[in-house]
Amino acid sequence: MRFAGVKELKQQTMDILKASEKEDIIITAYGKPTAVLHHITEEDLADYLIENAPNFKMKIEESFAAYSRSGGIEADALIKRIEKRSAIKV
């Protein structure tokens, strides 16, 4: 992990972007960390967007809370329920 100031980022953007392929880079402003530059591939972009979408996070949290309140469901019961739904649709 390395650090780069805003001025360095502005002057050496392409070099810093290439360096981020090997390690995360902490961007600083006035000596204080303000951002993290983390390399991402095209394949990872869709996952990143979904994982960081506020609505998606909220739905996951709501679903987990409901799951916790109801006591959840055993994996075998879930598989049977899915198989039953699949059989009905076919």
DSSP file (Angstrom, degrees, kcal/mol; ACC not computed):
  #  RESIDUE AA STRUCTURE BP1 BP2  ACC     N-H-->O    O-->H-N    N-H-->O    O-->H-N    TCO  KAPPA ALPHA  PHI   PSI    X-CA   Y-CA   Z-CA
    1    1 A M              0   0    0      0, 0.0     2,-0.3     0, 0.0    24,-0.2   0.000 360.0 360.0 360.0 137.6    0.0    0.0    0.0
    2    2 A R  E     -a   25   0A   0     22,-1.7    24,-3.0     2,-0.0     2,-0.4  -0.875 360.0-126.3-132.3 167.8    1.3    3.4   -0.8
    3    3 A F  E     -a   26   0A   0     -2,-0.3     2,-0.4    22,-0.2    24,-0.2  -0.873  20.1-177.1-114.3 146.0    0.2    7.0   -0.3
    4    4 A A  E     -a   27   0A   0     22,-2.7    24,-2.4    -2,-0.4     2,-0.1  -0.987  19.9-133.5-142.5 132.8   -0.1    9.7   -3.0
    5    5 A G  E  >  -a   28   0A   0     -2,-0.4     4,-2.6    22,-0.2    24,-0.2  -0.354  29.9-107.1 -78.4 164.9   -1.0   13.3   -2.5
    6    6 A V  H  > S+     0   0    0     22,-1.5     4,-2.5     1,-0.2     5,-0.2   0.885 120.9  53.2 -59.4 -40.5   -3.6   15.1   -4.6
    7    7 A K  H  > S+     0   0    0      2,-0.2     4,-2.1     1,-0.2    -1,-0.2   0.926 110.4  46.7 -63.0 -44.4   -0.8   17.1   -6.3
    8    8 A E  H  > S+     0   0    0      1,-0.2     4,-2.6     2,-0.2    -2,-0.2   0.909 111.4  52.2 -62.9 -41.9    1.0   13.9   -7.2
    9    9 A L  H  < S+     0   0    0     -4,-2.6     4,-0.2     1,-0.2    -2,-0.2   0.906 110.2  48.7 -60.3 -42.3   -2.2   12.3   -8.4
   10   10 A K  H  < S+     0   0    0     -4,-2.5     3,-0.4     1,-0.2    -1,-0.2   0.893 118.2  39.1 -65.7 -40.2   -2.9   15.3  -10.6
   11   11 A Q  H  < S+     0   0    0     -4,-2.1    -2,-0.2     1,-0.2    -1,-0.2   0.765 129.0  28.7 -83.3 -26.8    0.6   15.3  -12.1
   12   12 A Q  S  X S+     0   0    0     -4,-2.6     4,-2.5    -5,-0.2     5,-0.3  -0.181  72.1 142.6-129.0  41.0    1.1   11.5  -12.5
   13   13 A T  H  > S+     0   0    0     -3,-0.4     4,-2.6     1,-0.2     5,-0.2   0.898  74.1  45.8 -52.9 -51.4   -2.5   10.2  -12.9
   14   14 A M  H  > S+     0   0    0      1,-0.2     4,-2.2     2,-0.2    -1,-0.2   0.895 113.0  49.9 -64.4 -40.4   -1.6    7.4  -15.4
   15   15 A D  H  > S+     0   0    0      2,-0.2     4,-2.2     1,-0.2    -1,-0.2   0.907 112.5  47.7 -63.2 -41.3    1.4    6.2  -13.5
   16   16 A I  H  X S+     0   0    0     -4,-2.5     4,-1.7     2,-0.2    -2,-0.2   0.890 109.7  52.8 -68.2 -39.3   -0.7    6.1  -10.3
   17   17 A L  H  < S+     0   0    0     -4,-2.6     4,-0.4    -5,-0.3    -2,-0.2   0.916 110.6  47.5 -61.8 -42.1   -3.5    4.2  -12.0
   18   18 A K  H >< S+     0   0    0     -4,-2.2     3,-1.3     1,-0.2     4,-0.3   0.894 109.8  53.0 -64.9 -39.5   -1.0    1.6  -13.3
   19   19 A A  H >X S+     0   0    0     -4,-2.2     3,-1.6     1,-0.3     4,-1.5   0.820  98.1  65.7 -64.5 -30.0    0.5    1.3   -9.8
   20   20 A S  T 3< S+     0   0    0     -4,-1.7    19,-0.9     1,-0.3    -1,-0.3   0.673  86.8  70.3 -68.9 -14.6   -3.0    0.7   -8.4
   21   21 A E  T <4 S+     0   0    0     -3,-1.3    -1,-0.3    -4,-0.4    -2,-0.2   0.768 108.5  35.3 -69.0 -24.1   -3.1   -2.6  -10.4
   22   22 A K  T <4 S-     0   0    0     -3,-1.6     2,-0.3    -4,-0.3    -2,-0.2   0.743 131.9  -0.2 -99.6 -29.8   -0.5   -3.9   -8.0
   23   23 A E  S  < S-     0   0    0     -4,-1.5    -1,-0.3    14,-0.1     2,-0.1  -0.992  77.4 -92.3-157.8 155.7   -1.5   -2.3   -4.7
   24   24 A D        -     0   0    0     -2,-0.3   -22,-1.7    -3,-0.1     2,-0.5  -0.419  37.4-147.7 -68.6 148.5   -4.1    0.0   -3.2
   25   25 A I  E     -aB   2  37A   0     12,-2.1    12,-3.5   -24,-0.2     2,-0.6  -0.983   2.8-144.3-125.0 124.9   -3.1    3.7   -3.1
   26   26 A I  E     -aB   3  36A   0    -24,-3.0   -22,-2.7    -2,-0.5     2,-0.5  -0.765  15.7-148.3 -86.5 123.3   -4.3    6.0   -0.3
   27   27 A I  E     -aB   4  35A   0      8,-2.8     7,-3.2    -2,-0.6     8,-1.6  -0.806  17.2-164.6 -93.7 130.8   -5.0    9.5   -1.7
   28   28 A T  E     -aB   5  33A   0    -24,-2.4   -22,-1.5    -2,-0.5     2,-0.4  -0.861  15.5-162.4-117.7 150.7   -4.2   12.3    0.7
   29   29 A A  E >  S- B   0  32A   0      3,-2.6     3,-1.7    -2,-0.3   -24,-0.0  -0.993  85.2  -9.3-129.3 123.8   -5.2   15.9    0.9
   30   30 A Y  T 3  S-     0   0    0     -2,-0.4    -1,-0.1     1,-0.3   -25,-0.0   0.842 131.3 -56.8  55.7  35.5   -3.2   18.2    3.2
   31   31 A G  T 3  S+     0   0    0      1,-0.2    -1,-0.3     0, 0.0   -26,-0.0   0.436 116.0 110.2  81.7  -0.5   -1.6   15.0    4.6
   32   32 A K  E <  S-B   29   0A   0     -3,-1.7    -3,-2.6     1,-0.0    -1,-0.2  -0.889  75.6-107.6-111.0 139.2   -4.9   13.4    5.6
   33   33 A P  E     +B   28   0A   0      0, 0.0    -5,-0.3     0, 0.0     3,-0.1  -0.387  44.0 160.9 -64.3 135.3   -6.3   10.3    3.9
   34   34 A T  E     +     0   0A   0     -7,-3.2     2,-0.3     1,-0.4    -6,-0.2   0.573  58.7   4.9-127.7 -22.5   -9.4   11.1    1.7
   35   35 A A  E     -B   27   0A   0     -8,-1.6    -8,-2.8     2,-0.0     2,-0.5  -0.984  56.1-130.1-158.7 163.5   -9.8    8.2   -0.7
   36   36 A V  E     -B   26   0A   0     -2,-0.3     2,-0.7   -10,-0.2   -10,-0.2  -0.991  15.2-149.5-121.8 128.1   -8.5    4.8   -1.7
   37   37 A L  E     +B   25   0A   0    -12,-3.5   -12,-2.1    -2,-0.5     2,-0.4  -0.877  24.2 177.3 -97.9 113.7   -7.6    4.0   -5.2
   38   38 A H        -     0   0    0     -2,-0.7   -17,-0.1   -14,-0.2   -14,-0.1  -0.972  29.8-118.0-123.5 127.7   -8.3    0.3   -5.8
   39   39 A H        -     0   0    0    -19,-0.9     2,-0.4    -2,-0.4   -21,-0.0  -0.346  33.8-176.2 -64.2 140.6   -7.9   -1.4   -9.1
   40   40 A I        -     0   0    0     -2,-0.0     2,-0.2     3,-0.0   -19,-0.0  -0.998  13.6-144.0-139.5 142.5  -11.0   -2.9  -10.6
   41   41 A T     >  -     0   0    0     -2,-0.4     4,-1.0     1,-0.1     3,-0.3  -0.547  31.4-107.7 -98.4 168.4  -11.5   -5.0  -13.8
   42   42 A E  H  > S+     0   0    0      1,-0.2     4,-0.7     2,-0.2     3,-0.5   0.878 121.2  55.6 -61.2 -36.6  -14.5   -4.9  -16.2
   43   43 A E  H  4 S+     0   0    0      1,-0.2     4,-0.5     2,-0.1    -1,-0.2   0.834 109.4  46.4 -65.5 -31.8  -15.6   -8.3  -14.8
   44   44 A D  H  > S+     0   0    0     -3,-0.3     4,-2.5     1,-0.2    -1,-0.2   0.637  92.2  82.8 -84.3 -15.0  -15.7   -6.9  -11.3
   45   45 A L  H  X S+     0   0    0     -4,-1.0     4,-2.7    -3,-0.5     5,-0.2   0.913  88.9  48.6 -61.1 -47.6  -17.5   -3.7  -12.1
   46   46 A A  H  X S+     0   0    0     -4,-0.7     4,-2.3     1,-0.2    -1,-0.2   0.925 113.6  47.9 -60.2 -44.7  -21.1   -5.2  -12.1
   47   47 A D  H  > S+     0   0    0     -4,-0.5     4,-2.9     1,-0.2    -1,-0.2   0.921 111.8  50.6 -60.7 -43.6  -20.5   -6.9   -8.7
   48   48 A Y  H  X S+     0   0    0     -4,-2.5     4,-1.6     1,-0.2    -2,-0.2   0.924 110.6  48.6 -61.2 -44.9  -19.0   -3.7   -7.3
   49   49 A L  H  < S+     0   0    0     -4,-2.7     4,-0.4     1,-0.2    -1,-0.2   0.909 115.0  44.5 -63.4 -42.2  -22.0   -1.6   -8.4
   50   50 A I  H >< S+     0   0    0     -4,-2.3     3,-1.2    -5,-0.2    -2,-0.2   0.939 112.6  50.9 -67.5 -46.7  -24.5   -4.0   -7.0
   51   51 A E  H 3< S+     0   0    0     -4,-2.9    -1,-0.2     1,-0.3    -2,-0.2   0.782 116.1  42.0 -62.9 -27.2  -22.7   -4.5   -3.7
   52   52 A N  T 3< S+     0   0    0     -4,-1.6    -1,-0.3    -5,-0.2    -2,-0.2   0.332  82.8 115.7-105.6   7.0  -22.4   -0.7   -3.2
   53   53 A A    <>  -     0   0    0     -3,-1.2     4,-2.3    -4,-0.4     3,-0.3  -0.659  62.5-142.0 -76.2 124.7  -25.9    0.2   -4.3
   54   54 A P  H  > S+     0   0    0      0, 0.0     4,-2.3     0, 0.0     5,-0.2   0.875  99.9  52.2 -56.5 -39.8  -27.7    1.7   -1.2
   55   55 A N  H  > S+     0   0    0      2,-0.2     4,-2.2     1,-0.2     5,-0.2   0.894 109.6  49.2 -65.1 -38.8  -31.1    0.0   -2.2
   56   56 A F  H  > S+     0   0    0     -3,-0.3     4,-2.3     2,-0.2    -1,-0.2   0.926 111.1  49.1 -65.6 -45.2  -29.4   -3.4   -2.5
   57   57 A K  H  X S+     0   0    0     -4,-2.3     4,-2.5     1,-0.2    -2,-0.2   0.911 110.9  50.9 -59.4 -42.7  -27.7   -3.1    0.9
   58   58 A M  H  X S+     0   0    0     -4,-2.3     4,-2.7    -5,-0.2    -1,-0.2   0.912 109.8  49.6 -63.7 -42.5  -31.0   -2.0    2.5
   59   59 A K  H  X S+     0   0    0     -4,-2.2     4,-2.7     2,-0.2    -1,-0.2   0.901 111.0  49.8 -63.5 -40.6  -32.8   -5.0    1.0
   60   60 A I  H  X S+     0   0    0     -4,-2.3     4,-2.6     2,-0.2    -2,-0.2   0.933 112.4  47.1 -62.9 -45.5  -30.1   -7.4    2.2
   61   61 A E  H  X S+     0   0    0     -4,-2.5     4,-2.3     2,-0.2    -2,-0.2   0.907 113.6  48.1 -63.4 -42.1  -30.3   -5.9    5.7
   62   62 A E  H  X S+     0   0    0     -4,-2.7     4,-2.5     2,-0.2    -2,-0.2   0.914 112.6  48.7 -64.2 -42.8  -34.1   -6.1    5.7
   63   63 A S  H  X S+     0   0    0     -4,-2.7     4,-2.6     1,-0.2    -2,-0.2   0.908 111.6  49.0 -64.4 -41.9  -34.1   -9.7    4.5
   64   64 A F  H  X S+     0   0    0     -4,-2.6     4,-2.7     2,-0.2    -1,-0.2   0.901 110.8  50.6 -65.3 -40.1  -31.5  -10.7    7.1
   65   65 A A  H  X S+     0   0    0     -4,-2.3     4,-2.4     2,-0.2    -2,-0.2   0.923 112.2  46.9 -63.2 -43.9  -33.6   -9.0    9.9
   66   66 A A  H  X S+     0   0    0     -4,-2.5     4,-2.2     2,-0.2     6,-0.3   0.908 112.2  50.9 -63.5 -41.5  -36.7  -10.8    8.7
   67   67 A Y  H  X>S+     0   0    0     -4,-2.6     5,-1.2     1,-0.2     4,-0.8   0.918 111.3  47.8 -60.3 -45.1  -34.8  -14.1    8.6
   68   68 A S  H  <5S+     0   0    0     -4,-2.7     3,-0.4     1,-0.2    -2,-0.2   0.897 111.5  50.3 -64.6 -41.2  -33.5  -13.6   12.1
   69   69 A R  H  <5S+     0   0    0     -4,-2.4    -1,-0.2     1,-0.2    -2,-0.2   0.883 112.6  46.1 -64.9 -38.9  -36.9  -12.7   13.5
   70   70 A S  H  <5S-     0   0    0     -4,-2.2    -1,-0.2    -5,-0.2    -2,-0.2   0.580 113.8-113.5 -84.2  -8.5  -38.6  -15.8   11.9
   71   71 A G  T  <5 -     0   0    0     -4,-0.8    -3,-0.2    -3,-0.4    -4,-0.1   0.429  50.3-109.7  90.4  -1.9  -35.8  -18.2   13.0
   72   72 A G      < -     0   0    0     -5,-1.2     2,-0.3    -6,-0.3    -4,-0.0  -0.198  34.0 -86.3  77.3-168.0  -34.7  -18.9    9.5
   73   73 A I        -     0   0    0      3,-0.0    -2,-0.1     0, 0.0     2,-0.0  -0.995  35.0-106.7-144.4 142.9  -35.1  -22.0    7.5
   74   74 A E     >  -     0   0    0     -2,-0.3     4,-2.1     1,-0.1     5,-0.2  -0.363  30.0-120.1 -67.7 149.9  -33.0  -25.2    7.2
   75   75 A A  H  > S+     0   0    0      1,-0.2     4,-2.5     2,-0.2     5,-0.2   0.892 113.1  52.9 -59.8 -41.7  -31.0  -25.6    4.0
   76   76 A D  H  > S+     0   0    0      1,-0.2     4,-2.3     2,-0.2    -1,-0.2   0.901 109.2  49.0 -62.5 -40.3  -32.8  -28.9    3.2
   77   77 A A  H  > S+     0   0    0      2,-0.2     4,-2.2     1,-0.2    -1,-0.2   0.885 110.8  50.7 -66.6 -38.1  -36.2  -27.3    3.6
   78   78 A L  H  X S+     0   0    0     -4,-2.1     4,-2.5     2,-0.2    -2,-0.2   0.918 109.5  50.2 -64.8 -43.4  -35.2  -24.4    1.4
   79   79 A I  H  X S+     0   0    0     -4,-2.5     4,-2.6     1,-0.2    -2,-0.2   0.920 111.3  48.6 -61.8 -44.0  -33.9  -26.8   -1.3
   80   80 A K  H  X S+     0   0    0     -4,-2.3     4,-2.4     1,-0.2    -1,-0.2   0.902 110.7  51.2 -62.5 -40.7  -37.2  -28.7   -1.2
   81   81 A R  H  X S+     0   0    0     -4,-2.2     4,-2.2     2,-0.2    -2,-0.2   0.910 111.9  46.7 -63.4 -42.2  -39.2  -25.5   -1.5
   82   82 A I  H  X S+     0   0    0     -4,-2.5     4,-2.4     2,-0.2    -2,-0.2   0.910 112.2  50.2 -66.5 -42.2  -37.1  -24.4   -4.5
   83   83 A E  H  X S+     0   0    0     -4,-2.6     4,-2.2     2,-0.2    -2,-0.2   0.895 109.8  51.2 -62.5 -40.0  -37.5  -27.8   -6.2
   84   84 A K  H  X S+     0   0    0     -4,-2.4     4,-1.7     2,-0.2    -2,-0.2   0.919 111.1  47.6 -63.9 -43.9  -41.3  -27.7   -5.6
   85   85 A R  H  X S+     0   0    0     -4,-2.2     4,-1.8     1,-0.2    -2,-0.2   0.888 111.4  51.2 -63.5 -39.4  -41.5  -24.2   -7.2
   86   86 A S  H  X S+     0   0    0     -4,-2.4     4,-1.4     1,-0.2    -1,-0.2   0.887 108.5  51.5 -65.0 -39.4  -39.4  -25.3  -10.1
   87   87 A A  H  < S+     0   0    0     -4,-2.2    -1,-0.2     1,-0.2    -2,-0.2   0.854 108.7  51.1 -66.8 -35.3  -41.6  -28.3  -10.7
   88   88 A I  H  < S+     0   0    0     -4,-1.7    -1,-0.2     1,-0.2    -2,-0.2   0.887 110.2  48.7 -69.3 -39.7  -44.8  -26.1  -10.7
   89   89 A K  H  <        0   0    0     -4,-1.8    -1,-0.2     1,-0.2    -2,-0.2   0.792 360.0 360.0 -73.1 -28.0  -43.4  -23.7  -13.3
   90   90 A V     <        0   0    0     -4,-1.4    -1,-0.2    -5,-0.1    -2,-0.2   0.477 360.0 360.0 -79.2 360.0  -42.2  -26.4  -15.7
